[in-house]
Structure formats: structure tokens, C-alpha cells
Amino acid sequence: MIDELERRLGALVERLVRERGIETPLTKPRDAKRVSESTYQAVAYVLRQHGMQRLNDPWLTVRLGEFSDAQITELIAAVGRMQPRYPAITNQVISEIGKLRGRV
């Protein structure tokens, strides 16, 4: 009985992961480059508060270097939406972040 429940639960979880495209440590490619949500949010916070002033800060450059191209694209869109409310986000900041796409 327990074995049957475990088998069914396992199959259900596998189906859910496949159907929803959920990434887990088992489904994520080993070479996938992606930062955690908390890192993403911290970088966005620093950029909106400090802009160009902190863009070359080692704390920020290390974290930006860990972003995937998709996350860079998302970050550009996010800071673009924030730009009207945060004067530190300039077109130059967005342009500099954009240069990170496609790097090796």
C-alpha cells in the first residue's frame, strides 16, 4: 500500500514538474547559470538606489557576472520600469547592464 502511494506521488510530482516547466536541482542543467531570487532583488535594489555610482563596485560586479542572459534581460526590463521613480537609474545604467548579455 505505501509503495503504491509513493509510486503515485512520484509520478504526480514528475508530471507536475514537466507540465509547469518547474526547474529543480534534478531538472536544471548542471551548466545552467542563474542567480537566486534574493540575489536578483538585492542587485535591483542597489541599482535603483545608487545607479552608476555602484555599477563598478566589486560586490555588484561579482553578482552581475553570475546572472544568466535571460536574467540580464529581465533586469533591464525591471530597471526600465523603475526608471521614472528612481533618478539613480539612468539610460547609461541600463546601457551598461545591457553590455553584459552574451558574455562568456
Secondary structure, DSSP 8 states (H G I E B T S, - for coil): -HHHHHHHHHHHHHHHHHHHT---TTTS-TT-----HHHHHHHHHHHHHHTHHHHT-HHHHHHHHT--HHHHHHHHHHHHHHTTT-TT--HHHHHHHHTTTT--
